[in-house]
């Protein structure tokens, strides 16, 4: 009889151990899933924070370059054509003024070196050609 009770006790101990083992495994899984969910939540918060900061930087950049005004300009065709026309006139006027200044500097330098023996003949022919064109 003692063998039977010892066997029953062993069976109960084995069943108890396996139940404890299952319970422990279940608790470990719960802790792992909780830890994993916390890690995922932390990563999500980190990504969310980074995304928010990038969006804020982009918004401030767009404000600094007046992107809104540019979009409004693109939507108004008449204003866009007028602005391009005005820019073209300004560029053309700037080129004329620049070429005039360069020509004046060139002529001043040329008059300074006119004391060279071969330059006055070229200058004289150049002046005669200009005067003949002006008289026509």
Long-range contacts (C-beta under 8 A, 24 or more apart in sequence): none
